[in-house]
Amino acid sequence: MDTPIIELRGLALARNGTHILRGIDLAIARDEFVAVIGASGAGKTSLLRCINALVPDYTGTVLLDGQDTAALPRQQLRRGIGYVLQNIGLFPHRTVAENIGMPSRIAGQRRHDDARIAELLAMMELRADMAGRYPAELSGGQAQRVAIARALYSRPALMLLDEPFGALDPATRASLGEAYRRRHDEAGLTSVMVTHDVAEALALADRVLVLDHGAVIALAPPAELAASTCAAVSALVDPPLRQAQALLALKGGA
């Protein structure tokens, strides 16, 4: 059996007597796309931060390609992980090319790889002439595509995405989600994406992880999750399914 790219064993996190994550056991296979959903405060972002070693005081074990991340040098660990946040975090006084190539500067290189920049712009469906633009000249969707391109620059095997499309309008959000899923498949990535949009999780992911008060209550393919009889899972999944059925009914009656 292949070693999972991510394996969590008894992962737990507590702060001031409050349990944020509760004994999570989880294995994610290479090339898999896993979405993480749950109510606010369920522990979704904390889970990503533990995987990326941004939280020092968890208990349990986080394995990346079979190696305990607690024993890995932080720079080595993060070279293999792309991290995308909702707030984008582009540098306003640097061009799109400079923003995408920022990982090369962090690694101590004087200049980014222009060919890699061009490849990533094409991959994220951005025009080549955007390389010389500044963040203020971009739409929200374009800026988020640049942020994803930056996370992909160093060719990570693993992508962690925390509400990457949450600040976008619905049409742009859907388009960018579909574009990212294509990139995931084409590049052979492993993706773990936190989202509050349950419909987005069901549409994009191979499996969906449901957290409730820091504990895993479900981990299943979208079709299985949609048929779940667990009340806590149904409370999350049923509303977008009802909305989808209502919209289909409207279209059918047009």
Order of alpha helices (4+ residues) and beta strands (2+ residues): beta-beta-beta-alpha-beta-beta-alpha-beta-alpha-alpha-alpha-alpha-beta-alpha-beta-alpha-beta-beta-alpha-alpha
